């Protein structure tokens, strides 16, 4: 009997992905109809929060909430980062349709009792920012009916009282008719074949001889006591930045790839 066990068998192919349901986001392969809209949700002497970047689809509406502040925004306390259970200090955000149905922040995001959430629903789909700007993206499902669509906002923790703004559902529905399907989404079988090919490929997409390194740039004087400061980060600017650098083979020049918040 051989000491060595039989070689491991090939792993199972990745599962066939399910099509994204309508309530989870815009339809794949579509670009939304633009809605020329910016509505002010809140304003103080040093902060403004607006609803903008609105795009309508046959199945729902993309909306973004933009927060701008005179003082640098701490993303850990941006007020709207939490989804799910309400947290103390969190801003309140909601939407209501003309038929009286509504959604408000603090709704359970896991929908344990059904395959889809109650209508309407706002699903947080990411966001980000730095410095004095912070954006959060939401998916409103379904496409609202005719009549006013009301967005409500309040942030009691920083003394922002409740305020509501409204847009006519017909405006969103008209924009949805301008949405365009760019291509047919991949079938589950096509998607699986592509992912399987990538898994089997030995080339991860990085040219031979290229590696990655990184360094941390800090504002203020360096740790060794010198007096030089990186020009991208003047003294007093909070936070860190990571710069990725490609390092090709010895015969090639190094190409720095950097990014910074705008």
N, C-alpha and C positions, 0 to 999 in steps of 0.2 A: 504494500500500500504506500502510495506516495505521501511524503510529508506535506506537500503543498496542496491546499484546497483548490477546487476548481476555480478558474478565473471568474470574476464578477460578471454577471450578465449585463447587457446594455440596459441603461435606465429606461423606465417607461417614458414614452413620448409625453410632452407637456399636454395637459388637458385642453380640449377644444374650448376656447373662450366663449362665453355667452355674450350675446348682443347687449349693449348697454340699454337699460330701460329708459324711457323718455324722462322720468323724473330725476335721473341722475346727472343729466347734462345735455348740452346741445347735440343734435344728431351728428354722427360722424360724417365727414366729407361735405359739410355745409358751411357757408359763411352767412352770418345773420344780416338782416335788413337794418340799416343804421337808423337810429332815432336821435335827432339833434336835440338833445335834452341835457340840462344840468339843473338839478333842484337842490336847494340849500336845506339841509336837515338840521343844522345847528351852527351857531356862531357865537363866539365870545371875543373879548379883546385880543386874545392870543391864540385862538383855535377856530378852525372852520371845518365842517364835515359836509360833504356834498354827495349826492347820488348822480353818477354820470357814467359814461361809457355804456350806453344802453344799446343792445342789439336784439332784435326779435327774430324768432324762428317759428315754424309751424307748431312746435311742441312746447315753447316756453320763451323766456326772456333772460338774457344775460344782463346783469347789472353789477356795477362796481361802486363801492363806498370809499371815497377818498377823504383821508384826514390829513390836514396840514396844520402845523403848529409853529409858533414863533420859537418855542423851546424845543430842543431835540426830543423826539418821541422814543420812549422805552417800549420796544415791541412786546416785551413781556407783560406790559401793563397798558397795551394799546386800547383796551376797553372792549373790543369786539372780536378778540381772537378765540374765545371759547365757543364751542358748540356743545350741545347737550345740556346737562343740568346747569341752571343759573348759578353763577358765582358772585359773591359779594363784590361790589365795585364795577361789575360788568355793565356795559351800555345795554339798553333795551332797544330792540329793532323788530319791526313787524310790518306785515303787508295785509291788506284786506281787499276783497273783491266786492263788486256792487251787490251781489246776492247775500251779503252779510257774512260769508265765510272769511276766515282770517288765519294767519300764522304769526307766531311771536317767538322771539328767541327764548331759549330754555326748553324747547321741544326736544324730546328724546330723538337723537339722530339715528337710532338703530332699528326703529320700526319693528319691534319684536312681535307685534300682534297682527301684522299683515304683510303682504308682499310689496306693498307700496304705501307711502305716507298719505295722510289725509290731504285733501286739496283745500286751499293752495299750500305750497310748500316752498320754502327758501332753503337751498342747500349750499353750504359754504364750500367753495371749490379752490381755496388757496388765496394767496396774496403775499404781500411783502413790501419792503421799503427800507429806507434808512434816513438818518438825519431828521429832517423836518416833514417828511411825507411818508404816508403809510396807506396802502391800498388793499382792499379786500374784495374778492370776486364772489358773486353769488349766482345761483341758477334758480330762477322763479319758474315753477311748474304748477299748472299747465299755462298755456297762452291765455291771458285773462279774457273774460267775456266783455261785451260792450258795457259801458258805464264807468264810473270813476274807479281807478285803482289807487288805493291810499297806502302810502308808506309813512310809518310812524317811528319816531326816534326820541329817546330820552337817555340821559346819563346822570342820574341823581348824584353819583359819587363826586362829580366835579361841578355840581350845581347847574346842569343843563336840563331845563324843564322839557316836558313832552311837547313835541311839535309834529304836525302831520302835513304832508304835501300830497297832491293827487295829480294823476294824469289820466286822460280818457283812454279807456280800453281800446276804443276804435283806432286811436293813434298807433298803439302797439300792434293791433291786428293788421293795419294797413302796411306797417313796416315789415311784418312777417311775410307779406305777399311779395316783398322785394328780396327775401332770402333766396340764396342760390345754392343748388346742389352742384358741387364741383366735380365729384366723382362718386362712384359706387364704393361703399366700404368693402373691405376685404371680407370674404366669407370666412366662417370659422376654420374651414379646412385650409384656406390660403394662409390665414394668420398662423395656424399651427405649423404649416410647412416652412414658413419663413423663420419662425422661432427655432424650429428644429435644425434648420440649416445653420443658423447662427450658433447654436449650441455645439454643433459638430465641427464648425470651422475653427481652425487653430489661429486664425488671424482675428484679433479683437478689434481691428479697425485702426490700430496704431502702427505707423510705418516701422520697419525693422531699424534697430539702433536708436530708437527714441524712447526716452524715459521721462519721468516727471519728478520734479522736486518742488518744494514750496518753502517760502519763508514768511515770517510774520513781521509786518511793519507796524510800529507803534508810534504814536505821537509823543512829542517830548524828547528829551535827551536819551541816548542809548544807554543800555544797562552797564556798559563798561566805563561810564563816566565821561564819555566824549561830549562834544557840544554840537554835533551835527544832527539834523532832523530831516527825515525824508520829506521832500517838498510836497508830496501828495497829502501829507498829514501834518499840517502845521500845529504848533503847540496849542494845547487846550481843546483839540478835537477829540471827543471820546470815541472809544471803540478800536477794533483791530481790523486789519484787512489781510487776506491771504493772496499772494501772487503766485500763480502757477507758471512754470517755465519749462519749455521743451528743451531737452538736451540731446541733440542728434549725435551721430558718430563723430569721431575726432576730426574728420576732414571737413565737416560742415560747420557753419556758423550757428551759434545759439540764437534762437528766436524767442524773446520774452513775450509771453502772453499775459496781459494784466487786465484786470477789470476793477472798476471802482463805482461806488454809488454816485448817481447823478442827482 
